[in-house]
């Protein structure tokens, strides 16, 4: 007979339990974190950089990046061989390296999901729709139960999920956000050369997490935590920054020529205020004789 006395949680069992962050205020250890976003937002770039960051900082002992979305050619084109596969503690799994279905692979992982077998191990699943029919509640529930098993065995789970075509809502079954511990919406706010700037906004949370801004260098997979500039970037500011960067990536320009290129008047106070606000964030200037020329990127940045 099952013993309720032996299996019940006791006060002492919780005495050592506390929320441990792998990245302060953002990524909780031994939790299921789902990051979703619309198409072409750079979700995989972000997850590459996040995985590399955790490995570089010895935050985890081992990482399993299970990618059922991309093939060997995509990995090579993105530079994963130079920036990610070099880590001895990383196991990168794609469809062509396994002889079973993606969901059967999850079931194999679950066979060892007990005790603390997965303590200090990171599992990245890219992406949920490549493992199950995300619109099928039964499949979604079963998938998320497997994720919970990994978590309870000490693992940290990261899920890439998709938004609807409009980009406004989480796609598929409500079982995904309901079962995840923490959910972020990812938006790529600005692209400056090889650097992508992201805003990650808290959608659901069971832990004390916050909205965050990060940048990722797609050439090096370097993840950098930014201030809240990108989270608070208004639509007007976002369009202004994009239009400025589009012109500066062609050639350096002074303020008068730059404003003329984007259809702003020289004495436009709002435009001048935004130009100053984002100097040394998205662009910088150099003095060339009597002329102040603007260039894309942060001052002294190595992109």
N, C-alpha and C positions, 0 to 999 in steps of 0.2 A: 504493500500500500504506500502511496505517495505520502511523504512526511512534510506536512505544512510547518511543523515546528523547526525542522532542520533546514528547510529551504527559504524561510521567511527572511527578509532583510532586517538586520539589526542596526541599532544606532552606531555601534562601533564600525560597521561596514562603510558608513558614510563619513567617518571622522577624517579620512585622508583624501576624500573626494573634493576636488576644486576645479574651477575652469582654468585650463592651461592653454595659452595662446601660442601658436607657431609664428604668427604675426600679430602683434598687439592690436586689439580692437577689430581685427579682421578675420583671421583664420584660427578656428578653435581646434585643438588637438582632440582626437578620438570623437569626432563629430562628422556628420554628413553635411557637406556644404555644396549647394547647387548654384551654379552660375549660368544664367540664361541670357540670351540676347538675340536680336534679329540677325538675319543672314549678313555676311560680309562685315561683321563688327570686329573680327580679329580675336575670337574666343580662344582658338587654338594657340595663337601667338601668346596670348596672356597666360594660358595654362602651361605652355613650354617654359616661359620665363619664371612663373611661380614655382614650378617643379625644380628648375635649376637653382633658384634662390634658396629653397629649402635644403637642397643637397649641398650647396656651397656653405651654408651656415650650420651644417651638421644637425639640423633640426630633426631629421629623420635618419634612421639607419639604412632603410631600403625604400625604393620606390618602384611600383609597377604602373607603367603608363600603358593602358590598354586602349589602343586606338583602332577602332573598327571603321573609321571614316576615311583615313588616308592610307595610301600605299607607299612603297619604297621610293618611287619617283618624287612624290610630294615631299617626303622626308628629306631627300637629297636636295631638292630645289630650295627648301626652307633653311637648309644648313643644320639640320638636326644631327648629322654625322659629326660636325665640328663642335657644336655647342651643347649637345645633350647626351648623345650616345657614348661619349667619352667617359662617363661616370661608371665605375665598376659596380656601384650599388644600385644602378638603374636597370630595370628589365623593361624593354620596350616591345610590346606585342602588337602585331598587326594580323590581318586576316590570313595573309599568305604564310605566316609562321605557325599557324595552328591547323589541325586536321579535324577540328570539331566546330560546331556552331558557336557564335558569340555567347548565346545564353548558356550553352553547355559548359563553356569556359567559366562562366560565373558560378555555375553549380559545382565545378571542380574546386574553385577557390573556396566555396562555402563548406566543402568537406572538412577543411581545417579551421573553420571559423568557430573556435571554441576556446575556453580558457583565455589566455593572453597570447595566443599564437601570433597575432598580428600587431603586437605592441610596437610602437615606433616605426610602423610601416605605412607608407602613403600609397593609396590606390586612386588612380585617375582613370575615369571612364569617359571616352570621347567617341561618340556622344550617345546619350540615352536612346535615341531613335534607331541606332544601329545595333541595339541589343534586343529591343522589344518594340511592339506596336504601341507607341506612346499614347494613342487614343483609346486603347483597350484597357479599361479599368482593372480587369482581372490580371492581365499581364503586368501592368504598371505596379499593382499592389504586390505581386509576387517578386518583381524586380527590387522594389524598395525594401521588402522583407529581407532579401539577401544582403542588401546594403547595411541594414541594421545589424545583421549577424556579424558582418565584418567589423562594424563599429564596436559591438559588444566584445569582440575578441581583441580589442585594443587598436584597431586600425583607424586611420584617418581617410575619409572618403571625399573625393572631389568629383562632381558630376558636371559635364557640359550638357546643357539643355538648350532648346530653341524656343524662340518666341513665335507667335503667329505671324502670318505674312504682313500684317499691318505693323508688327513690331511692338504692339501695345500690351499684349497679354502673354502669359506663359502658355505654350502650346500643349495640347493633349490633356491627359487625365489629371484631375486634381490630386491624385494620389502622390504625385511627385512633390509638389510644394508642401503638401500636408504631412508627408513622412520625413522630409528633410529637416535637419535641425535648423539650418540657416540658409536663406535664399537671397542671392544678389542679382539684380539686373545690371548687366554690363552694357555700356555704351561707349563706342569709340568717338570721342569728342573732336579730336584734331589729329591729323597726320602731318608731321613735319619731317620731311626726308625719310629716314629709316626709323624714326621714332613715332610710336603710337601713344597717344594720350587717352587714358580711360577714366570714366567715372563709374564707380560701382555703388549702386544705391541699395540699401537694405529693403527687401520685399517682405520677408518673413524672418522671424528670429526667435530662438529659444535661449540664446546666449547674449551677453552684453556686447554686441558688435555695433559698428558705426559705418556710415557712408564713407567711402574711401576714394582717393585718386591715385592712380599709378601711371607710370610711363614704361614702355617696353621698347628696347632697341632691337629691331628685327635682325640686325646683323650679328649681334652678340648675345641675344637673349637676356640682357641685363634688365632686371626689374628694379624700378626706382619708385619709392613712395613719394608722392607729391603733396603739397598743401591742398586745401579745399578749393583752389582756383577752378579746377575742372568740374567738380561736383556742382559748383554754383554758377558755372558759365551759362549765361542766358542765351536764348536762340539768336538774339541780335548780335551778341558778342561772338558767338560761335560762327555765324555767317561772316562777320567782319574779319575774324582771324583767318578763316579759310580763304577769303578773297585776297587778303594781304599776302599770305604765304604763297598763293598761286602765282602772284606777280614776282615776289622776291626769289622764288626758285628759278625764275628765268634770268634775272639780273638784279644786282643791287640798285636801289633807287633812293633818291632823297624824298622828303615828305611831300613836296609839291607834285612831283611826277608820280609818286605812289598813289596819292589821293586822286589824281587825274585818271590813273589807270582803273581805279575801282569806282569811278563816278561820284567822288566826293569833292566838295568845294574846299579850297585851301583853308578857309577860315571856319570850317565845320567844327564847332567846339566839341560835339559828342565824339566825332571821329578822332580828333586830336587827343581827347581824354582816354579813349580806348587804346590808341597807339602807344601812349605813355604807360598805361596800365599793364600792357602785356610785353613791354620792352624787357629784355633779359629773361623772358619766359618762353615766348614763341619766336622772337627775333631780337637782334641786338644791332647797335650802330657803331660805325667807326668814323672818325673825323678825317676827311681827306681834303687837306687845304682848308678852304672856307666852307666846304660842303659836308653835311652829315649824311652818310649813306647807310641805309638799313640792309641787313643781311638776315637770312632765315636761321633759326636755332638760337639757343642760349649762348651767351658770351663764354668763350673758352670750352664750350661743350665738345665732346669727342663723340660724334654720331657714327 
